[in-house]
Amino acid sequence: MDIWTTILWGAVGGIVPDILRLIRERHGEAPTYLAKWHFWLGLVLSMAVGAFVAWIFAPSKVLDAVAYGIAAPSVLQGLAADKSKEPKLSAASGLIDSWRYWWSR
C-alpha cells in the first residue's frame, strides 16, 4: 500500500469514533455542538492524528491503517478525559472543557 493511501485510510479511521458517536445520538434534533467551530477543529485534528499514526506504522493492509487511525484519537481521548468529575458542559465552559466533554463521552 502506498503512503498516500495509508494516510487517507488513517484519516478515515480518525473520524470513525466521531461518526459512531453521531449515529448513536441520531434521534431527535441535530446536536448543538455541530455548529461549534471547536467540534470541527477537533474532527480535523483527529483525522490528522489518525493519518500521522498510520503513516508512522506503515501498515500493509487498509484495515490496519483504519485501525491505527481509530486507535490514535481514542488514546488521546483517554488522556484528555478528566476522570475526577462527571463530564458536564455549561454555558461558562471553556474550549478545553468542551473538548474534554466531547472526547470523554
N, C-alpha and C positions, 0 to 999 in steps of 0.2 A: 504494500500500500504506500503510495507516495505521500510526501509530507503535507501537502495541501489538503488531501483527503483526510488524513489523520487529524489535522487542525479543525477542519469542518465538522467531523463527527464528534470530536471532543467538545466543540462549542455547542453542538446539538445536545450532547449529554449534559452540558452545563445548565441548560434551560429545562430539562426534563422534570426536576423536582418542582419548579415553579408551575409548569403546565399541569402536573398532577395535583398540586395544591389548588389551582384554579378550577380544575374539574371537580375536585372534592367539594368546593364551595359554589357549585354552579346553580344551585336552586335559589330562587329569589332574584333580587336586583344585583346588578354588577357591583362588585366590591369597590368601595370608595378609593382604595389605595391605587387602583389602576389609573387614576387621574393625577397621582403624585409623581413628581419627577424623580424622587429618590427610589421608587419602585423600579423605574426603567433603568436608572443608573445601576442599581443592584443586579438587574437582569443582565445588563451588558457586562458587568464585572464577573458575574457567574459564568457567562459564556467565555470571557477571556481567560478566567482561571481554568475552566474545563479544557479549553483549547491548549493552553500552556502546558498543563499536566500531561495531556495526550501527546503533545509534541516532545516533551521530556522523555516519556517512557517509550515512545515509538512502537506502539502495538502493531502486530501484523494482521489483525482482524478488525473489522468495523465494530463488531460488538464489544471488543476490548476497548477501543477508543471511546465509545459511548459510555462504557462502564467507568473509565477513568474520568471522563467529563462529569458524570453524575457524582462520583465519589469526592472529587476535589472541593466543590462548593459545600457538600454535606459536612466535610471535615471542618471547613471554615465556619459553617453554621453552628456546629457544636462548640467551637472555640468562642464564637461571638455571643452565644446564649448566656444570659446571666442566670445561673441556676439558683441563686439565693432568693429570688422572688418570682411570684407568678407573673408571666408576661401580660402587661396591660398597656393600652395605648390611650392617652388622653389628649386633649387639645393643647396642653402645655408640653407634650413630649417633643424632644429634640430629634435631630436627624439620627443620631446614634441609637437612641431609644427606639425609634421607628424601625431601623434595620434589625435590631435585636429582637423586637417583637415579631417582625416578619419571618426572620430566619429561625426563631425558636418554636414556631408552630409546626 
